[in-house]
């Protein structure tokens, strides 16, 4: 399936974006043109589970920015390798707690962690006035 949109900015030639999608509705490719000339193209690749594993953007001058991703069994990103248009590389490692919540993101350069972001989660204690709902509560109420 394809879609096409046009961006009009006063004083500039129109930009036409053409997107291609697979049968599951995932974006596979994007091509942006101005006056019929390609200014940017983007290609996306997915693994068998449907996780996005590569996202590459190429400019008209031939320079490419690429992100390659690795995932866990639940399709959560665990590692991102990024290469900028200038050729700079960056690795980001992502970790999760046992409940599947993101807890850390580490940026690695030359094998050393140069930045670490962490997430913490707090939950309010249940109220003593809380009402339990669901099959267990209904069964308890109906017993003699």
C-alpha positions in Angstrom: 0.0 0.0 0.0 1.2 3.5 -0.8 0.3 6.9 0.5 1.4 10.3 -0.8 1.3 13.7 0.8 2.4 17.2 -0.2 4.0 19.8 2.1 3.6 23.4 0.9 5.7 26.2 2.3 5.4 29.7 1.0 8.3 30.7 -1.1 9.7 27.1 -1.4 9.0 24.3 -3.9 6.5 21.7 -2.7 7.8 18.6 -1.0 6.1 15.4 -1.9 6.4 12.4 0.4 5.6 8.9 -0.8 5.3 6.2 1.8 5.1 2.4 1.2 3.6 0.1 3.8 3.5 -3.7 4.1 0.4 -5.8 4.6 0.5 -5.3 8.4 0.5 -1.5 7.9 4.2 -1.0 8.9 6.2 1.7 7.1 8.7 0.1 4.7 10.0 3.1 2.7 9.6 6.8 2.5 10.8 9.0 -0.3 10.7 12.8 -0.2 11.1 14.8 -3.4 11.2 18.5 -4.2 10.7 19.6 -7.8 10.9 16.0 -8.8 14.4 15.5 -7.2 14.8 13.2 -4.3 16.0 15.0 -1.2 15.7 12.2 1.3 14.8 8.5 1.3 14.2 6.2 4.2 14.2 2.4 4.3 12.9 0.4 7.3 13.4 -3.4 8.0 11.6 -5.6 10.4 12.4 -9.1 11.8 10.1 -12.1 11.6 8.4 -11.0 14.9 7.6 -7.6 13.5 10.2 -5.6 15.5 11.9 -2.7 13.7 15.5 -3.8 13.3 16.9 -1.2 10.9 16.0 2.4 10.0 18.2 4.1 7.4 17.9 7.6 5.9 19.9 8.7 2.9 20.2 12.3 1.8 20.5 13.6 -1.8 24.3 13.9 -1.3 24.5 10.2 -0.6 25.2 10.5 3.2 23.3 8.0 5.3 22.2 7.8 8.9 21.5 4.3 10.2 20.0 2.8 13.3 20.2 -0.9 13.9 18.2 -2.3 16.8 18.2 -5.6 18.8 15.2 -6.7 20.8 14.2 -9.2 23.6 11.6 -11.9 23.2 8.8 -9.3 23.9 10.0 -7.0 21.1 11.4 -4.4 23.5 14.6 -2.7 22.3 17.7 -3.8 24.2 20.4 -2.3 22.0 20.5 0.5 19.5 23.5 1.1 17.2 23.4 4.6 15.6 25.6 6.0 12.9 25.0 9.7 12.1 25.2 11.3 8.7 28.7 12.5 9.7 29.8 8.9 10.5 29.7 9.2 14.3 28.7 6.0 16.0 26.8 5.6 19.2 25.6 2.5 21.1 22.7 2.6 23.5 21.9 -0.4 25.8 18.4 -0.6 27.3 17.4 -2.7 30.3 14.1 -3.6 31.9 12.9 -4.9 35.3 11.0 -8.2 35.8 7.7 -6.4 35.1 8.9 -5.2 31.7 9.4 -1.5 32.7 12.4 0.3 31.3 14.9 0.9 34.2 18.1 2.1 32.4 19.6 3.4 29.2 23.4 3.4 28.8 25.3 5.2 26.1 28.5 3.3 25.3 31.5 4.7 23.5 34.6 2.6 22.9 33.3 0.0 25.4 32.8 2.5 28.3 29.5 3.8 29.6 29.6 7.6 29.0 26.0 8.3 30.0 23.5 6.4 32.1 19.8 7.4 32.4 17.6 5.6 34.9 13.9 5.2 35.5 12.4 4.6 38.9 8.7 3.7 39.6 6.8 4.3 42.8 3.3 3.0 43.5 0.9 4.2 46.2 0.0 1.5 48.8 -3.4 0.1 48.3 -6.1 1.7 50.5 -7.7 -0.3 53.2 -11.0 0.8 51.7 -10.2 -0.6 48.3 -12.8 -2.9 46.9 -11.7 -6.1 45.2 -13.3 -6.8 42.0 -13.3 -9.8 39.7 -14.2 -13.5 40.0 -12.5 -14.1 43.3 -14.4 -11.2 45.0 -17.7 -12.4 43.5 -17.2 -16.0 44.7 -16.4 -14.8 48.2 -19.5 -12.7 48.4 -21.8 -15.5 47.2 -20.6 -18.2 49.6 -22.8 -18.9 52.7 
